[in-house]
């Protein structure tokens, strides 16, 4: 007489537990597909930093933004009231090229065919994101470049709108090769020469 092989109940229960655990892992993985930067920290000037998600997709065209004609006095007034999104390096990652003010400024000049406003110790571009109507302030200092949002977002929906606008801008900046240009920030010479930033 043939004996049927039986599967121990302990093995079945263990298999059920492993399957449930795997499903839980898949759910957790799906939830964390859109990574976020660390929680907001205080930036220079007291601006709270946005936590920017990494959105995937093609870079937008330059027409997604418009350069705003704004006076030096107006910029000095609204900059302290703006919300700092983060540095170019922190927003997208990368290497030393994402810390270079010259690389940053020459890319912006390549895209928008205009130069920044000189605030003495920093140079600044003011753009309006057409879809969200938010103003993005692009600030170049001798050793750091960063982006701020005006007016400061309030609530989760506005945070997401601002995050998408900033991320779209960073994707656009990263998508172009800078042409040669030169600027001075508080006496520090920066720019791109023969394709090399300095």
Steps between C-alpha positions, in 0.01 A plus 500: 500500500631842398537763768405859412749758602355760733622858537552605860265771621797698634640526146164619361464768765858610439435525125185707559694735727778540241247579224328763715839649585595523131173677418573746779849559356353570156251748648778678692714513186214653299449767766867608488541513121492883511793574732509816705789702632558519876260706707510878466787683667563864565691668219703818494283800572255281690324357195349155567601253229249307294521121491515441124385163358690358205252502211598305192432608143640704212625852559248774418570763236620850587149624419379341825662800674522872439769741614353772723618858471544601861708771665789445737298660783203269442724193498668603824152542650343167397805272537486489884127418477554208262523129579835343429465178298865399523831512317546384141721217628252398773196507272632274227822346628814479290853621547700820525345630177173543693676730747651727234338846480658550157354177364159590648493859367623411151238226469229751596634752248505226233135413571346844551740724300509751785733579785432518876442800727811601696432530875867556584579188702278279282346480152135414456258387229125541558275262303129430499386141453209546258295202617511568874553881469763470775810720497830309517807690616829353380786625715870472421750571778881457477490146642137389470200517269144449623134546412219659699122517450277805537245526650585231759271197459254419777347156539568171325339594166705819466816315608445245224434773241819682601699176500389417147589849376849486655565148376393594145743792506789285622428242228510781243830642634659153499389433141714770333871550442613850600653738250800710599423796727657689789369673812635654818333427836628732769842511331513123433529419128281209386388365165565249225795518258547256209240273659678493838338667802699697756 
